[in-house]
Amino acid sequence: MTRGRNLHASQQDGARRVTMAEVAAAADVSIPTVSKVLNGRFDVAVETRERVEAAINTSGYARGKRKKDEAPWLIDLVFSDFGPYAIEIIKGAEEAALANKCRIAVSALSDDPKETRWLSNIGSGRTDGVILVFAELSPTHRQRLTALNVPVVIVDPLGHPDPSTPSIGVTNWAGGMTATDHLISLGHKRIGMIAGRPATLCNQQRLDGYRAALTRAGIEVDPALIFTGARFHPTALNAASAMLDLPNPPTAIFTTSDLHAMGVYEAARLHGLRLPDDLSVVGFDDIPMAEWVSPPLTTMRQPLAEMAGLAVQMLLGKGSSDLSHRIELATSLVVRSSTAPPRVQK
């Protein structure tokens, strides 16, 4: 016996959208069960979920989309966490949204994999597009968003982005090389490196750029001067302290984020060192506080606001940017007072 009924008979002329009730009937489930599947809920049996998803795919069910000339569109801006870079991302997205008569809804992913509030909001039909920031799109979420016909753009993806999903990043490898080249040009040869999680694409690329710059300059890459896995200020502080306790400590340290650089600042203070007289420091991101710490931080600027604005335009299909699935914007060196030639050449 065949479960449910054939949906094609109810839309032979294609003039009418398939309803959720018709999907439920085709899958032989209740309307609330269809809603749970669409909203990414986990309390649905695997066999039932597969049956509902098959009915959705067969029917071509999709929630109604507003026309582009109808205002306001609503774009979900979803962060993996609210780091200090989040403000610049939000500012860039808001500016682009206002220019295009859109609205932005901000939310964060939870560490709990069953936390899908943002996906539930999308399933309710209130969202026209999603921007994921410093995150990955899980297979489950990708499946739900595809079924709902909701476009997605990832800003600064955690891992290697799926070629089918548009993403925006920066030239991390070149940024890591430029930052290290800056220190080398000042005369530093003992250059430490504090990087975030190695599994994260941007951290790995910045670390690779650091290594490439040293190799090109004929400077041996010393594993004792490299620390990976720093996630917060305290871990960067501990890593920098360990480097400064070495018999032959570094005269400069490059970090893959400005927050890690703040940890280096504290480690230098605890060791009685002055910046940049005794130790030069370079960060990455150029978050607002980088200009106001003492001394102001030399850092690699990534255009966070521009990345977010471009993501909004890609979702709206503005310009030619929507034709590319991967866009990388240039980073730039911002030289401030935290770097100087080493006091003693080593």
C-alpha positions in Angstrom: 0.0 0.0 0.0 1.3 3.4 -0.9 1.4 6.0 1.9 -0.2 9.4 1.3 -1.3 10.7 -2.0 0.2 12.1 -5.2 0.7 15.8 -5.1 1.1 16.3 -8.8 -2.6 15.9 -9.4 -3.3 18.9 -7.2 -0.9 21.2 -9.2 -1.2 20.0 -12.7 -1.3 23.4 -14.2 1.4 24.8 -11.8 -0.9 27.7 -11.0 -1.2 27.1 -7.3 1.4 26.6 -4.6 1.4 23.4 -2.7 0.2 23.8 0.9 1.7 22.3 4.0 -1.5 20.3 4.5 -1.0 18.7 1.1 2.6 17.8 2.0 1.3 16.3 5.2 -1.2 14.2 3.4 1.3 13.0 0.9 3.7 11.9 3.6 0.8 10.5 5.8 1.8 12.6 8.7 0.2 15.5 10.6 0.7 19.2 9.7 2.7 19.8 13.0 5.1 17.0 12.0 5.7 18.7 8.6 6.3 22.0 10.5 8.8 20.3 12.8 10.8 19.0 9.8 10.8 22.4 8.1 11.9 24.1 11.3 14.8 21.7 11.9 13.4 20.1 15.0 15.1 16.9 16.1 12.1 15.2 17.8 11.0 13.5 14.6 11.8 9.9 13.8 14.4 9.4 11.0 12.0 7.4 8.8 9.2 9.9 9.2 11.6 12.8 8.5 12.8 11.1 5.3 9.2 10.6 4.2 8.4 14.2 4.8 11.5 15.5 3.0 10.7 13.2 0.1 7.2 14.7 -0.1 8.7 18.2 0.1 11.2 17.6 -2.7 8.6 15.9 -4.9 6.0 18.6 -4.5 8.3 21.5 -4.9 6.9 23.0 -1.7 8.5 26.3 -0.7 7.3 29.1 1.4 6.2 32.2 -0.4 8.9 34.7 -1.3 8.3 38.4 -1.4 9.2 40.1 -4.6 12.4 42.1 -4.6 10.5 45.4 -5.0 8.4 44.7 -1.9 9.7 46.1 1.4 10.9 45.2 3.8 12.9 42.1 3.2 14.2 40.4 6.3 17.7 38.9 6.5 18.9 36.7 9.4 22.4 37.5 10.5 23.6 34.5 12.5 26.8 34.5 14.5 28.6 31.5 15.9 29.4 33.7 18.8 29.4 37.5 19.5 33.1 38.4 19.4 34.3 42.0 19.2 34.2 41.8 15.4 30.5 41.3 15.6 29.8 45.1 15.9 31.6 45.8 12.6 29.7 43.0 10.9 26.4 44.2 12.2 27.2 47.8 11.2 28.1 46.8 7.6 25.0 44.6 7.3 22.7 47.3 8.6 24.1 49.9 6.3 23.6 47.7 3.2 20.1 46.7 4.5 19.0 50.3 4.9 20.2 51.2 1.4 18.2 48.3 0.0 15.1 48.8 2.2 15.8 45.6 4.2 15.7 44.6 7.8 18.4 42.6 9.8 17.6 40.1 12.5 20.6 39.2 14.6 20.9 35.8 16.4 23.6 33.4 17.6 24.2 29.7 17.3 24.2 27.8 20.5 26.8 25.2 21.5 23.8 22.8 21.9 23.2 21.1 18.5 19.5 20.9 19.2 19.2 24.7 19.6 17.6 25.8 16.3 15.6 28.9 17.2 17.0 30.8 14.3 16.1 28.0 11.9 12.6 27.9 13.4 12.2 31.6 12.6 13.2 30.9 9.1 10.8 28.0 8.8 8.0 30.2 9.9 8.4 32.3 6.8 9.7 35.5 8.2 13.2 35.3 6.7 14.3 35.9 3.1 17.9 35.1 3.4 20.6 34.0 5.9 24.1 35.3 6.5 26.2 32.9 8.7 29.2 34.5 10.3 32.3 32.5 11.3 30.3 29.3 11.2 29.7 26.2 9.2 26.5 25.1 7.5 25.7 21.6 8.8 24.2 19.1 6.4 20.9 19.2 8.4 20.7 23.0 8.2 21.6 22.9 4.5 18.9 20.5 3.8 16.3 22.5 5.7 17.2 25.8 4.0 17.3 24.2 0.6 13.8 22.8 1.2 12.6 26.2 2.2 14.3 27.9 -0.8 16.2 30.3 1.5 19.5 31.6 0.1 22.6 31.5 2.3 25.9 33.4 2.3 28.7 32.5 4.7 31.0 35.2 5.9 34.5 34.0 7.1 33.6 30.3 7.1 35.2 28.1 9.8 36.3 25.4 7.4 36.6 25.0 3.7 33.3 26.3 2.3 31.1 24.0 0.2 31.5 25.1 -3.5 27.8 25.3 -3.9 27.4 27.9 -1.0 28.4 31.5 -1.6 31.0 32.7 0.9 33.0 35.8 1.6 36.5 35.7 3.2 39.7 37.6 3.1 43.3 37.0 1.9 44.4 35.3 5.1 47.5 33.7 3.7 48.7 37.0 2.2 47.8 38.8 5.5 49.9 36.4 7.5 52.8 36.9 5.2 52.5 40.7 5.2 52.3 40.9 9.0 55.5 38.7 9.3 57.2 40.6 6.5 56.6 43.8 8.4 58.4 42.4 11.5 61.2 41.0 9.4 61.7 44.4 7.7 62.2 46.0 11.1 65.0 43.5 11.8 63.2 40.9 13.9 64.4 37.3 13.5 63.0 35.6 16.6 59.3 36.0 15.8 56.7 34.2 17.8 53.3 33.1 16.4 50.1 32.6 18.4 47.2 31.2 16.3 43.7 30.1 17.0 42.2 26.7 16.5 44.2 25.0 13.7 41.1 23.4 12.2 39.8 26.9 11.5 40.5 27.9 7.9 41.5 31.5 8.5 43.9 30.6 11.4 45.6 27.9 9.3 46.0 30.2 6.3 47.5 33.0 8.5 49.9 30.5 10.1 50.9 29.3 6.7 51.6 32.9 5.6 53.8 33.4 8.7 55.8 30.3 7.8 56.1 31.3 4.2 57.5 34.7 5.1 60.1 33.3 7.4 61.2 30.7 4.8 61.4 33.3 2.1 63.6 35.5 4.4 65.9 32.6 5.2 64.8 32.4 8.8 64.4 29.0 10.3 60.9 28.2 11.5 61.2 27.4 15.2 58.4 25.2 16.6 59.1 26.5 20.1 57.9 29.9 18.9 54.5 28.6 17.5 51.4 28.1 19.6 48.1 27.0 18.1 44.7 26.5 19.7 44.4 29.8 21.4 40.7 30.7 21.7 40.6 33.4 24.4 42.7 36.1 26.0 43.9 33.8 28.8 45.2 31.1 26.5 47.1 33.7 24.4 48.5 35.2 27.7 49.8 31.8 28.7 51.3 31.1 25.3 53.1 34.4 25.2 54.3 33.9 28.8 55.8 30.5 27.8 57.6 32.1 24.9 59.0 34.9 26.9 60.3 32.5 29.5 62.5 30.7 26.8 66.2 31.1 27.1 66.2 32.8 23.7 62.7 34.5 23.7 61.2 36.2 20.7 61.6 39.9 20.1 58.3 40.1 18.3 55.0 38.1 18.3 52.3 37.9 15.6 48.9 36.7 16.6 45.9 35.7 14.4 43.5 38.0 16.2 43.6 41.3 18.1 42.2 39.6 21.2 45.2 37.3 21.3 47.4 40.3 20.9 45.8 41.7 24.1 46.9 38.6 25.9 50.5 39.2 24.6 50.3 42.8 26.0 49.4 41.4 29.4 52.2 38.8 29.3 54.7 41.5 28.4 53.5 43.6 31.4 53.8 40.7 33.8 57.4 40.1 32.5 58.3 43.7 33.0 58.7 44.4 29.3 57.8 47.5 27.4 56.1 47.7 24.1 57.6 48.1 21.5 61.0 48.7 23.1 61.4 45.2 24.4 58.7 43.4 22.3 56.9 44.1 19.1 53.3 42.8 18.6 51.1 42.5 15.5 47.5 41.5 15.6 44.8 40.6 13.0 41.3 42.0 12.4 41.7 45.7 13.4 38.8 45.7 15.8 37.9 49.1 17.3 39.8 48.6 20.5 43.1 48.0 18.6 43.4 51.8 18.1 42.8 52.6 21.7 45.0 50.2 23.7 48.4 51.4 24.8 50.4 51.4 22.7 48.0 51.4 19.7 48.2 48.0 18.0 49.8 47.3 14.6 47.4 44.9 13.0 46.2 43.4 9.7 42.8 45.0 8.8 40.1 42.8 7.4 37.2 44.8 6.0 34.5 43.3 8.2 31.8 45.9 7.5 32.4 45.6 3.7 32.2 41.8 3.9 28.8 42.0 5.6 27.5 44.6 3.2 28.6 42.5 0.3 26.8 39.4 1.8 23.6 41.4 1.9 24.0 42.4 -1.8 24.7 38.8 -2.8 21.5 37.7 -1.1 19.6 40.3 -3.0 21.2 39.5 -6.3 22.7 43.0 -6.6 25.5 43.6 -9.1 27.8 40.8 -10.3 28.8 39.5 -6.9 26.0 37.0 -6.8 27.6 35.2 -9.8 30.6 34.0 -7.7 30.5 31.4 -5.0 33.7 32.5 -3.3 34.9 36.1 -2.9 38.1 37.1 -1.1 38.7 40.7 -0.1 42.1 42.1 0.5 43.6 42.6 3.9 45.9 45.6 4.7 48.6 46.4 7.2 47.8 49.1 9.7 51.0 50.3 11.3 50.7 51.8 14.8 53.0 52.0 17.8 53.3 48.4 18.9 56.1 47.6 16.5 59.6 48.9 16.2 63.1 47.5 15.5 64.4 45.1 18.1 66.6 46.6 20.8 69.2 43.8 20.5 69.7 42.1 17.1 69.6 38.3 17.5 
